[in-house]
Amino acid sequence: MLQGIDRIMGLHAVVENVVSAYLEAVDTEAPGLIEGLYLTGSVALNDFHPRASDIDFVAVTAQPLDADATGAVEQAHARLRKRFPRPAFEGSYVTWDQLASDPAHSGHEPVTWHTLARHGIACRGPHRADLKVWTNTEVLAKWTLGNLESYWQPLLDRSRVFGTRWNLMALTTYGAVWIVLGVTRLHYTLATGEIGSKENAGRYSLRTFPEEWHRVIQESLRLRQSDRASPDIAGAIRGLVDRESLYRSPFARRRDVLAFGNMVIRDAKAKFV
């Protein structure tokens, strides 16, 4: 049994298997290196879907990783990927001191620190309530607005250009969920100061935005909840034969997805800048 897991109710079996395999691998490659392991992202926010979700983590060490430790960690992840190609196990390696300071100083994002502080699941190390984790709501809001401007707006702009990767991705079920629920998560954070899951953000957007947008929101929520929108060829094929879709064609859905994303960004700038 993983240290800390016995305190957690409802952890998905896939997550426990992957985390167990990771800890076994990293403890073999570098005994004693990982002093803390915390799950963030969709697992911590109670929104994990095996096909569509990654397993996000923050691993804590006493000292920054040197060359030997980095090599050991890379070996552990390579072993893990052989056993569990999906879902992806992705995250950050930080020290206890870095957790207690502005994440920008160590090249990380404040949303990760806030998620850990408020929702993180301890698989090894102290419970999140006993951690010293840096948080600052003003910095989080500034980062959130910056992410809309630097990541989401360019992504939406590229998605309108015929033949680009994201123009094609926005046709898929994965692209619809990623865009619609992704931008609304940031709007939710700006409005509430909280970290929301994709499903939570979708329900928030139904309450917040006019009815003309409800079909594309409900479509994205339906896809998320059914776990059909995985980021692979299988997910794209499932989307092509989805008879339960609220849209008659993926082209009509893409039109609404991109329009909705741009509307949310405009609304966020108007209300929160």
C-alpha positions as CSV (number, residue, x, y, z in Angstrom):
1,M,0.0,0.0,0.0
2,L,1.3,3.4,-0.9
3,Q,2.2,5.8,1.9
4,G,-0.8,8.2,2.1
5,I,-3.1,6.2,-0.2
6,D,-4.9,4.7,2.8
7,R,-6.0,8.2,3.7
8,I,-7.6,8.8,0.2
9,M,-11.1,7.6,-0.6
10,G,-12.0,6.9,-4.2
11,L,-8.6,6.9,-5.9
12,H,-9.0,5.4,-9.4
13,A,-7.4,2.0,-9.8
14,V,-5.5,3.1,-12.9
15,V,-4.0,6.0,-10.9
16,E,-3.0,3.7,-8.0
17,N,-1.4,1.2,-10.4
18,V,0.6,3.9,-12.2
19,V,1.7,5.7,-9.0
20,S,2.7,2.4,-7.4
21,A,4.8,1.5,-10.5
22,Y,6.4,4.9,-10.6
23,L,7.4,4.8,-6.9
24,E,8.8,1.3,-7.4
25,A,10.8,2.4,-10.4
26,V,12.2,5.6,-8.9
27,D,13.0,4.0,-5.6
28,T,14.9,1.3,-7.4
29,E,16.9,3.8,-9.5
30,A,17.5,6.4,-6.7
31,P,16.6,5.1,-3.3
32,G,15.5,7.9,-0.9
33,L,15.4,10.6,-3.6
34,I,11.7,11.2,-3.6
35,E,10.6,12.4,-0.2
36,G,7.2,13.7,-1.2
37,L,4.8,12.8,-4.1
38,Y,1.5,14.7,-4.6
39,L,-1.1,14.3,-7.3
40,T,-2.6,17.4,-8.8
41,G,-4.6,18.0,-12.0
42,S,-7.7,16.1,-12.8
43,V,-7.0,13.4,-10.2
44,A,-6.9,15.9,-7.3
45,L,-9.9,17.7,-8.7
46,N,-12.0,14.5,-8.9
47,D,-12.3,14.7,-12.7
48,F,-10.0,11.8,-13.8
49,H,-11.0,9.9,-17.0
50,P,-8.6,7.1,-18.0
51,R,-8.7,7.7,-21.7
52,A,-8.6,11.5,-21.7
53,S,-6.7,12.5,-18.6
54,D,-3.1,12.6,-17.7
55,I,-1.8,11.9,-14.1
56,D,-0.2,15.1,-13.0
57,F,2.2,15.1,-10.0
58,V,4.6,17.2,-8.0
59,A,7.6,15.2,-6.6
60,V,9.6,16.7,-3.8
61,T,13.3,16.1,-3.1
62,A,15.6,17.5,-0.5
63,Q,18.0,19.1,-3.0
64,P,17.6,20.1,-6.7
65,L,18.2,17.2,-9.1
66,D,21.9,16.9,-10.1
67,A,23.0,15.1,-13.2
68,D,23.0,11.7,-11.5
69,A,19.5,12.2,-10.0
70,T,18.2,13.5,-13.3
71,G,19.4,10.4,-15.1
72,A,17.9,8.1,-12.5
73,V,14.5,9.9,-12.8
74,E,14.6,9.6,-16.6
75,Q,15.3,5.9,-16.3
76,A,12.4,5.5,-13.9
77,H,10.0,7.3,-16.3
78,A,11.3,5.1,-19.2
79,R,10.5,2.0,-17.2
80,L,7.1,3.4,-16.3
81,R,6.2,4.2,-19.9
82,K,7.0,0.6,-20.9
83,R,4.4,-0.7,-18.4
84,F,1.9,2.1,-18.7
85,P,2.1,4.0,-22.0
86,R,-1.2,5.7,-21.1
87,P,-2.3,7.7,-19.2
88,A,0.8,9.9,-19.2
89,F,2.5,10.5,-15.8
90,E,3.7,14.1,-16.0
91,G,4.8,16.6,-13.4
92,S,7.5,18.6,-11.7
93,Y,10.5,17.9,-9.5
94,V,11.0,20.5,-6.8
95,T,12.5,20.9,-3.3
96,W,10.6,21.6,-0.1
97,D,12.1,25.2,-0.1
98,Q,10.9,25.8,-3.7
99,L,7.4,24.8,-2.7
100,A,7.4,27.5,-0.1
101,S,8.5,30.2,-2.6
102,D,7.2,31.9,-5.7
103,P,7.1,29.2,-8.4
104,A,8.4,31.6,-11.0
105,H,11.8,31.4,-9.3
106,S,12.0,27.8,-10.2
107,G,10.4,27.9,-13.6
108,H,7.0,26.6,-12.6
109,E,3.4,27.9,-12.8
110,P,1.4,29.3,-9.9
111,V,-1.7,27.2,-10.8
112,T,0.3,24.1,-9.9
113,W,1.2,25.4,-6.4
114,H,-2.4,26.6,-5.8
115,T,-3.8,23.2,-6.9
116,L,-1.4,21.4,-4.6
117,A,-2.2,23.7,-1.7
118,R,-5.9,23.3,-2.0
119,H,-6.5,19.9,-3.6
120,G,-3.2,17.9,-3.7
121,I,-3.3,14.2,-2.9
122,A,-0.4,12.9,-0.8
123,C,1.0,9.6,-2.0
124,R,4.2,10.1,0.0
125,G,5.0,12.7,2.5
126,P,2.9,15.0,4.7
127,H,-0.7,15.8,4.0
128,R,-1.1,19.0,2.0
129,A,-2.5,20.7,5.1
130,D,0.8,20.3,6.7
131,L,2.9,21.6,3.8
132,K,4.3,25.1,3.3
133,V,3.1,25.9,-0.2
134,W,3.4,29.4,-1.6
135,T,0.1,30.9,-2.9
136,N,-0.9,34.4,-4.0
137,T,-4.3,35.1,-5.5
138,E,-3.1,38.3,-7.3
139,V,-0.2,36.5,-9.0
140,L,-2.6,33.6,-9.9
141,A,-5.0,36.0,-11.6
142,K,-2.2,37.7,-13.5
143,W,-0.8,34.4,-14.7
144,T,-4.3,33.3,-15.7
145,L,-4.9,36.4,-17.9
146,G,-1.4,35.9,-19.3
147,N,-2.1,32.3,-20.2
148,L,-5.3,33.3,-22.1
149,E,-3.2,35.8,-24.0
150,S,0.0,33.9,-24.6
151,Y,-1.3,30.3,-25.1
152,W,-5.1,30.2,-25.8
153,Q,-5.4,33.1,-28.1
154,P,-2.6,32.0,-30.5
155,L,-4.0,28.4,-30.4
156,L,-7.4,29.7,-31.4
157,D,-5.8,31.9,-34.1
158,R,-3.9,28.9,-35.5
159,S,-7.1,26.8,-35.4
160,R,-8.7,29.0,-37.9
161,V,-5.9,28.5,-40.5
162,F,-6.8,25.7,-42.9
163,G,-4.4,22.7,-42.7
164,T,-2.7,23.5,-39.5
165,R,-2.3,21.0,-36.7
166,W,-4.8,22.8,-34.5
167,N,-7.2,23.4,-37.4
168,L,-7.5,19.6,-37.7
169,M,-7.4,19.0,-34.0
170,A,-10.3,21.3,-33.4
171,L,-12.4,19.0,-35.5
172,T,-11.9,16.2,-33.1
173,T,-13.7,15.4,-29.9
174,Y,-10.5,16.0,-28.0
175,G,-10.0,19.4,-29.5
176,A,-13.5,20.4,-28.7
177,V,-13.1,19.4,-25.0
178,W,-9.6,20.9,-24.7
179,I,-10.6,24.3,-26.0
180,V,-14.1,24.8,-24.6
181,L,-13.4,23.5,-21.1
182,G,-9.9,24.7,-21.1
183,V,-10.7,28.4,-21.6
184,T,-13.7,28.2,-19.2
185,R,-11.4,26.8,-16.4
186,L,-9.4,30.0,-16.6
187,H,-12.5,32.2,-16.7
188,Y,-13.7,30.3,-13.6
189,T,-10.4,31.0,-11.8
190,L,-10.6,34.7,-12.6
191,A,-14.2,34.9,-11.4
192,T,-13.8,32.9,-8.2
193,G,-10.2,32.7,-7.3
194,E,-10.6,28.9,-7.2
195,I,-9.1,26.1,-9.2
196,G,-11.8,24.2,-11.1
197,S,-11.9,20.9,-12.9
198,K,-12.9,20.8,-16.6
199,E,-16.4,19.5,-15.6
200,N,-16.8,22.1,-12.9
201,A,-15.8,24.8,-15.4
202,G,-18.3,23.5,-17.9
203,R,-21.1,23.7,-15.4
204,Y,-20.0,27.1,-14.4
205,S,-20.1,28.2,-18.0
206,L,-23.7,27.1,-18.4
207,R,-24.6,29.4,-15.5
208,T,-22.4,32.3,-16.8
209,F,-22.7,32.6,-20.6
210,P,-25.8,33.1,-22.7
211,E,-28.0,30.3,-24.0
212,E,-26.6,30.6,-27.5
213,W,-23.4,28.9,-26.2
214,H,-25.1,26.1,-24.3
215,R,-25.0,23.5,-27.1
216,V,-21.2,23.6,-27.5
217,I,-20.7,23.6,-23.8
218,Q,-23.1,20.7,-23.3
219,E,-21.4,18.8,-26.2
220,S,-18.0,19.3,-24.5
221,L,-19.3,18.2,-21.1
222,R,-21.0,15.1,-22.7
223,L,-17.7,14.1,-24.4
224,R,-15.7,14.7,-21.2
225,Q,-18.1,12.7,-19.0
226,S,-18.3,9.8,-21.5
227,D,-14.4,9.6,-21.7
228,R,-14.6,9.5,-25.5
229,A,-12.3,12.5,-26.2
230,S,-8.8,10.9,-25.9
231,P,-5.8,12.6,-27.6
232,D,-5.0,9.8,-30.0
233,I,-6.2,8.2,-33.3
234,A,-8.7,6.0,-31.5
235,G,-10.3,9.1,-29.9
236,A,-10.6,10.8,-33.3
237,I,-12.2,7.7,-34.8
238,R,-14.7,7.4,-32.0
239,G,-15.6,11.0,-32.7
240,L,-16.4,10.2,-36.3
241,V,-18.9,7.6,-35.4
242,D,-20.5,9.4,-32.4
243,R,-24.2,9.1,-33.0
244,E,-24.9,10.9,-29.7
245,S,-23.3,14.1,-30.8
246,L,-25.3,17.3,-30.5
247,Y,-23.9,18.4,-33.9
248,R,-24.6,17.0,-37.4
249,S,-20.9,17.5,-38.4
250,P,-17.6,18.1,-36.8
251,F,-17.2,21.2,-39.0
252,A,-20.2,22.9,-37.4
253,R,-18.9,22.0,-34.0
254,R,-15.5,23.4,-34.7
255,R,-17.1,26.7,-35.8
256,D,-18.9,27.0,-32.4
257,V,-15.8,25.7,-30.5
258,L,-13.6,28.5,-31.9
259,A,-16.2,31.2,-31.6
260,F,-16.9,30.2,-28.0
261,G,-13.2,30.2,-27.1
262,N,-12.7,33.7,-28.5
263,M,-15.9,35.0,-26.8
264,V,-14.6,33.7,-23.4
265,I,-11.2,35.4,-23.8
266,R,-12.9,38.7,-24.8
267,D,-15.2,38.4,-21.8
268,A,-12.3,37.7,-19.4
269,K,-10.4,40.7,-20.7
270,A,-13.4,42.9,-20.4
271,K,-14.2,41.8,-16.8
272,F,-10.9,41.0,-15.2
273,V,-8.1,43.1,-16.7
